[in-house]
């Protein structure tokens, strides 16, 4: 159930946010999918961040005196998430080669997209990292818009070695 549906169903007055039992009930609702199962760790983390932003806004608007959400590591804390990639969801080498061949044979931009997707595959780059490589290309011939890496400090870069197959494709 979404937090909005939960609040609508329970028609909560502002004073409810000062009752720990009700706050825990809201947190359980935020952590639960519509089918009653527990939401994924990333979803729970995102929903709690959004709820904290709402609480900070309510404090600034003087609707609440303090943030009622628990702080620190308690039983209601969000499950830690892993940045590890599930290897079962990755393509194997034959699937990747077939996909890259299909892309290369496309009539419009196939060779350019082949190099782009090969770079993503062989170097495990994000798209913005692939287009920021030293040799850059665009449809118009202009240098691509340069942006900082997502989730990194301003100006931070990441060095990624190139696979020999990728080097052949790019050349």
C-alpha positions in Angstrom: 0.0 0.0 0.0 1.3 3.4 -0.8 1.8 5.9 2.0 -0.8 8.2 0.4 -3.4 5.5 0.4 -2.6 4.5 3.9 -2.9 8.1 5.1 -6.2 8.6 3.2 -7.6 5.4 4.6 -6.7 6.3 8.2 -7.3 10.0 7.9 -4.5 10.9 10.2 -4.5 14.2 12.1 -1.1 15.8 12.7 -1.0 14.8 16.3 -0.8 11.1 15.2 2.8 11.7 14.2 3.7 12.0 17.9 2.5 8.5 18.7 5.3 6.0 18.1 2.9 3.1 17.4 1.3 5.0 14.5 4.7 6.1 13.1 5.8 2.5 13.1 2.6 1.6 11.3 3.3 4.2 8.6 6.9 2.9 8.2 5.5 -0.7 7.8 3.1 0.6 5.1 6.0 2.4 3.3 8.0 -0.9 3.4 5.1 -3.0 2.0 4.0 -3.5 -1.6 0.4 -3.4 -2.6 0.2 -7.2 -2.6 1.3 -7.3 1.1 4.8 -8.5 0.5 7.9 -6.6 1.6 9.2 -4.1 -1.0 12.7 -4.4 -2.4 15.5 -2.9 -0.3 16.1 0.0 -2.7 12.4 0.8 -2.8 12.2 0.9 1.0 15.3 3.1 1.2 13.9 5.5 -1.4 10.4 5.6 0.2 11.9 6.4 3.6 14.1 9.1 2.1 11.0 10.7 0.6 9.1 10.4 3.9 12.0 12.2 5.6 11.9 15.0 3.1 8.2 15.3 3.8 8.9 15.5 7.5 11.5 18.1 7.1 9.1 20.2 5.0 6.4 19.8 7.7 8.9 21.0 10.3 9.9 24.0 8.2 6.2 24.9 7.7 5.7 24.5 11.5 3.2 21.7 11.1 5.4 19.4 13.2 7.7 20.2 16.0 10.3 17.4 15.3 10.9 14.6 12.9 9.0 11.6 14.3 10.8 9.1 12.2 13.3 6.9 14.1 16.9 7.7 13.9 19.9 5.4 14.1 19.9 1.6 13.9 16.7 0.2 15.2 14.4 -2.6 14.3 12.6 -0.3 11.8 15.8 0.6 10.0 16.1 0.0 6.3 17.7 -3.2 5.1 21.2 -2.6 3.7 21.4 -3.0 0.0 24.1 -4.5 -2.0 25.7 -2.9 -5.1 26.7 -6.4 -6.4 25.2 -7.4 -9.7 23.2 -10.6 -9.8 25.2 -12.7 -12.3 22.1 -14.6 -13.3 20.8 -11.4 -14.9 23.8 -10.8 -17.1 24.2 -11.8 -20.8 26.8 -14.5 -21.6 29.4 -13.9 -24.3 27.4 -15.5 -27.0 24.3 -13.5 -26.3 26.3 -10.3 -26.2 28.0 -11.1 -29.5 24.7 -11.9 -31.1 23.1 -8.6 -29.8 26.1 -6.5 -30.9 26.1 -8.1 -34.4 22.4 -7.3 -34.7 23.0 -3.7 -33.7 25.9 -3.4 -36.2 23.6 -4.5 -39.1 21.0 -1.9 -38.4 20.6 0.5 -41.4 20.6 3.8 -39.4 23.6 4.4 -37.1 24.4 0.7 -36.7 28.1 1.1 -36.7 28.0 4.0 -34.3 25.6 2.3 -31.9 27.6 -0.9 -32.2 30.7 0.9 -30.9 28.6 2.5 -28.1 26.9 -0.7 -26.9 30.2 -2.6 -27.2 31.7 0.0 -24.9 28.9 -0.4 -22.4 29.2 -4.2 -22.5 33.0 -4.6 -22.4 33.8 -1.8 -20.0 30.7 -2.0 -17.8 30.2 1.8 -18.3 27.2 3.9 -17.8 26.0 5.7 -21.0 27.2 9.1 -19.8 30.7 7.5 -19.1 30.8 5.9 -22.6 30.1 9.2 -24.4 32.7 11.0 -22.3 35.5 8.8 -23.5 38.5 10.6 -25.0 37.3 10.1 -28.6 33.7 11.4 -28.7 31.0 11.4 -31.3 27.5 12.6 -31.9 25.0 12.7 -34.8 25.8 16.4 -35.4 29.6 16.2 -35.1 29.5 18.4 -32.0 31.3 17.4 -28.8 28.8 15.6 -26.5 27.4 17.4 -23.5 29.8 16.8 -20.6 28.2 16.0 -17.2 29.5 14.8 -13.8 29.1 11.1 -13.0 25.9 10.2 -11.3 26.3 9.6 -7.5 29.9 11.0 -7.5 31.5 14.2 -6.3 31.7 17.0 -8.8 34.7 16.6 -11.1 35.4 13.0 -10.1 36.2 10.6 -12.9 36.7 6.9 -13.3 39.4 5.2 -15.3 38.2 2.0 -17.0 40.6 -0.3 -19.0 39.5 -1.3 -22.5 39.0 -4.9 -23.6 41.0 -6.0 -26.7 37.8 -6.9 -28.5 36.4 -3.4 -27.8 39.7 -1.9 -29.0 39.2 -3.7 -32.4 35.6 -2.5 -32.6 36.5 1.1 -31.9 39.4 1.2 -34.4 
